[in-house]
Amino acid sequence: MAKPVIFSIDDDPSVLNAVERDLRSRYGQDYRIIPINSGKAALEYLKKLQQRNDTVALFLVDQRMPEMNGVEFLQQAMLVYPQAKRVLLTAYADTEAAISSINDVGLDYYLMKPWHPPEERLYPVLDELIEDWKMHIRMPYQGIRIAGTLWSLPCHEVKDFLTRHQIPYQWLDIEKDSEARQLVEETTSGSSKLPAIFLPDGRVLVQPGLKELAEVVGLQTRAELPFYKIAIIGSGPAGLACAVYAGSEGYSCIVIEKAAPGGQAGSSPKIENYLGFPSGISGDDLTRRAISQAKRFGVEIISAQEALEVCVKDEYRIIKLADGTEISCHAALIATGASFHMLPMPGGDKLTGAGIYYGAAYTEAMYYKDKQVFVVGGANSAAQGALYLSRFASKVTVLIRGSNMTASKYLVDALEDNEKIELLLNTDLIELKGDASLAQIVVKNTVRNEVQTFDTAALFVFIGVRPQSQLVANLVRRDEKGYIYTGTDLMVDNKLPQDWPLDRPPFLFETSVPGIFAAGDVSFGTNHRVASAAGAGAIAFAMMKEYLKTL
Ligand SMILES: Cc1cc2nc3c(=O)[nH]c(=O)nc-3n(C[C@H](O)[C@H](O)[C@H](O)COP(=O)(O)OP(=O)(O)OC[C@H]3O[C@@H](n4cnc5c(N)ncnc54)[C@H](O)[C@@H]3O)c2cc1C
């Protein structure tokens, strides 16, 4: 935590030096003493302190200064740091000004020059003021602060990214917090771009890309080496399980992640059916554990780096990344999982992040305290989302297309026992309304053929997933939905596919291109569970090992 600041401001260098010396000897251990020779320069400095969220305990300012006198300075400074104590350093002739400024700027004290000996004439006064300041000040948050609005997609993405990386931050809603709004206006020179991110060292990022943000907060976004024995694309349970085994057996291994580690599992508030965790485990806890395990075994993990394409050159498998660089390896695992379908109706795109969230209950729930929200979907993820949201929202209504939920029984029981949750069966979402943010949804009961409109602050979408396999669309065999065929699923009429180039059959989890494997939700025939994905990732590694022996 940065030390609070004591300012001394005087245009006379000899007085400034003397004040600084006395302040430092008494308060230097607990406070930063900042001497400045003009009011204007001090005001500029205050802006920097404000961006870093530093605190000011006291201004000790000379009344007689050219350009801006002490009282004029305090008038400005108190707008920025209203709780700081204000002491004017005066000559006898300035007594009148000092007395009248007691009311004008809430002056706490005026000190006559000279103040020697300080033990008698300076410290007792300042000690008392500082003690009083300490009693009333609430120390500010010293970490990353994100200022924006709840209705902005870039704000949501940044919050989600940091949450998923377990990087703490403070959220400042500029629609509710006028100080935050003013800070943003001053630092972004009126730009309408949000969010503004205030870093503890004083730097400010305005609507950064995830890669820029990742680099600034110290995450690895680039590979250290040009070649790895094993490269894994996607850091959900499948990718991370493969990485842990590869690392533990001493293989050079890299995991490439386009967003933040954890995959879909990382967005789960509570996974209750994963072996070994009888009271459940949150997705971010599971991710944190898996990442530490993989890193302990020497695996490199890069985030905010999308793999765009995979190609083959001799015995090398080459991964082309969004920043134009390439990583080559001998065996690659596609563990890119699946993502939720976007709502197929007008307004869906425009309002994404502005009241409509895809599988993001975990990041956003707390901002909907005491509000009424809706969830779409009837499977496990929707049920978990609804339960988590009910901890904050006043009411959660779940829209289910079918006549019952398909979620596991323990989740359906929990939903039915929860007084804040209402289930609307046989219900289709047909329209989204809102300009800057979601305001209303229109739904239709398909049995009664009845249309209803609801006001809502937010809609959390957990409907059908699609595989994220575009990066190998022109390389490996996939089904019509995009799921990647592997192992025996590649066989046609019990025969190897015509384009399979080897005499041996494909290994388990090997795709139609030797040396390229796929596991987890992106592969054909998966059951979309954390344990299945982790198991598949582990077996895929065993098969990659076999493949590497053939090179
Ligand atoms: C909200 C929610 C709750 C769930 N709850 C449960 C539960 O309680 N129990 C259970 O068993 N299952 C649950 N599931 C399902 C489970 O999370 C998934 O089956 C599992 O995460 C699949 O793992 P995966 O590794 O195959 O893929 P994913 O978890 O989807 O991970 C894939 C990763 O690859 C990354 N990626 C994609 N494309 C690229 C690219 N081109 N370049 C780089 N990276 C890329 C993605 O960003 C993602 O991080 C839940 C799912 C959700 C969404």
The ligand as an SDF file (V2000), in Angstrom:
LIG
                    3D

 53 58  0  0  0  0  0  0  0  0999 V2000
  -21.6650  -22.5320  -16.9540 C   0  0  0  0  0  0  0  0  0  0  0  0
  -21.2620  -23.9600  -17.1510 C   0  0  0  0  0  0  0  0  0  0  0  0
  -21.3980  -24.8600  -16.1110 C   0  0  0  0  0  0  0  0  0  0  0  0
  -21.0050  -26.1970  -16.2690 C   0  0  0  0  0  0  0  0  0  0  0  0
  -21.1120  -27.0350  -15.2210 N   0  0  0  0  0  0  0  0  0  0  0  0
  -20.6960  -28.3240  -15.3230 C   0  0  0  0  0  0  0  0  0  0  0  0
  -20.7640  -29.2020  -14.2140 C   0  0  0  0  0  0  0  0  0  0  0  0
  -21.2260  -28.8400  -13.1450 O   0  0  0  0  0  0  0  0  0  0  0  0
  -20.2880  -30.4380  -14.3800 N   0  0  0  0  0  0  0  0  0  0  0  0
  -19.7590  -30.9000  -15.5390 C   0  0  0  0  0  0  0  0  0  0  0  0
  -19.3000  -32.0180  -15.5860 O   0  0  0  0  0  0  0  0  0  0  0  0
  -19.7000  -30.0730  -16.6160 N   0  0  0  0  0  0  0  0  0  0  0  0
  -20.1540  -28.8110  -16.5490 C   0  0  0  0  0  0  0  0  0  0  0  0
  -20.1130  -27.9860  -17.6370 N   0  0  0  0  0  0  0  0  0  0  0  0
  -19.5570  -28.4940  -18.9070 C   0  0  0  0  0  0  0  0  0  0  0  0
  -18.0140  -28.4800  -18.8770 C   0  0  0  0  0  0  0  0  0  0  0  0
  -17.5680  -27.2640  -18.3550 O   0  0  0  0  0  0  0  0  0  0  0  0
  -17.4380  -28.7370  -20.2440 C   0  0  0  0  0  0  0  0  0  0  0  0
  -17.8960  -29.9770  -20.6980 O   0  0  0  0  0  0  0  0  0  0  0  0
  -15.9120  -28.7260  -20.2190 C   0  0  0  0  0  0  0  0  0  0  0  0
  -15.4210  -27.4900  -19.7620 O   0  0  0  0  0  0  0  0  0  0  0  0
  -15.3310  -29.0200  -21.6010 C   0  0  0  0  0  0  0  0  0  0  0  0
  -13.9510  -28.8960  -21.4910 O   0  0  0  0  0  0  0  0  0  0  0  0
  -13.0040  -28.6690  -22.7510 P   0  0  0  0  0  0  0  0  0  0  0  0
  -11.6090  -28.6170  -22.2290 O   0  0  0  0  0  0  0  0  0  0  0  0
  -13.2950  -29.6650  -23.8030 O   0  0  0  0  0  0  0  0  0  0  0  0
  -13.4160  -27.2780  -23.3960 O   0  0  0  0  0  0  0  0  0  0  0  0
  -13.7220  -25.8540  -22.7780 P   0  0  0  0  0  0  0  0  0  0  0  0
  -13.9310  -25.9350  -21.3490 O   0  0  0  0  0  0  0  0  0  0  0  0
  -14.7790  -25.2810  -23.6250 O   0  0  0  0  0  0  0  0  0  0  0  0
  -12.3610  -25.0600  -23.0320 O   0  0  0  0  0  0  0  0  0  0  0  0
  -11.9200  -24.7350  -24.3290 C   0  0  0  0  0  0  0  0  0  0  0  0
  -10.9240  -23.5900  -24.2470 C   0  0  0  0  0  0  0  0  0  0  0  0
  -10.3370  -23.4090  -25.5290 O   0  0  0  0  0  0  0  0  0  0  0  0
  -10.2160  -22.0170  -25.7930 C   0  0  0  0  0  0  0  0  0  0  0  0
  -10.1810  -21.8180  -27.2500 N   0  0  0  0  0  0  0  0  0  0  0  0
  -11.1890  -22.0270  -28.1430 C   0  0  0  0  0  0  0  0  0  0  0  0
  -10.7670  -21.7460  -29.3960 N   0  0  0  0  0  0  0  0  0  0  0  0
   -9.4790  -21.3580  -29.2860 C   0  0  0  0  0  0  0  0  0  0  0  0
   -8.4980  -20.9290  -30.2450 C   0  0  0  0  0  0  0  0  0  0  0  0
   -8.7610  -20.8740  -31.5600 N   0  0  0  0  0  0  0  0  0  0  0  0
   -7.2700  -20.5660  -29.7920 N   0  0  0  0  0  0  0  0  0  0  0  0
   -6.9780  -20.6510  -28.4620 C   0  0  0  0  0  0  0  0  0  0  0  0
   -7.8720  -21.0320  -27.5190 N   0  0  0  0  0  0  0  0  0  0  0  0
   -9.1030  -21.4010  -27.9320 C   0  0  0  0  0  0  0  0  0  0  0  0
  -11.4680  -21.4350  -25.1600 C   0  0  0  0  0  0  0  0  0  0  0  0
  -11.3080  -20.0540  -24.9080 O   0  0  0  0  0  0  0  0  0  0  0  0
  -11.5690  -22.2620  -23.8800 C   0  0  0  0  0  0  0  0  0  0  0  0
  -10.8550  -21.6780  -22.8370 O   0  0  0  0  0  0  0  0  0  0  0  0
  -20.4910  -26.6420  -17.5120 C   0  0  0  0  0  0  0  0  0  0  0  0
  -20.3780  -25.7370  -18.5750 C   0  0  0  0  0  0  0  0  0  0  0  0
  -20.7620  -24.4180  -18.3950 C   0  0  0  0  0  0  0  0  0  0  0  0
  -20.6220  -23.4440  -19.5280 C   0  0  0  0  0  0  0  0  0  0  0  0
  1  2  1  0
  2  3  1  0
  2 52  2  0
  3  4  2  0
  4  5  1  0
  4 50  1  0
  5  6  2  0
  6  7  1  0
  6 13  1  0
  7  8  2  0
  7  9  1  0
  9 10  1  0
 10 11  2  0
 10 12  1  0
 12 13  2  0
 13 14  1  0
 14 15  1  0
 14 50  1  0
 15 16  1  0
 16 17  1  0
 16 18  1  0
 18 19  1  0
 18 20  1  0
 20 21  1  0
 20 22  1  0
 22 23  1  0
 23 24  1  0
 24 25  2  0
 24 26  1  0
 24 27  1  0
 27 28  1  0
 28 29  2  0
 28 30  1  0
 28 31  1  0
 31 32  1  0
 32 33  1  0
 33 34  1  0
 33 48  1  0
 34 35  1  0
 35 36  1  0
 35 46  1  0
 36 37  1  0
 36 45  1  0
 37 38  2  0
 38 39  1  0
 39 40  1  0
 39 45  2  0
 40 41  1  0
 40 42  2  0
 42 43  1  0
 43 44  2  0
 44 45  1  0
 46 47  1  0
 46 48  1  0
 48 49  1  0
 50 51  2  0
 51 52  1  0
 52 53  1  0
M  END
$$$$
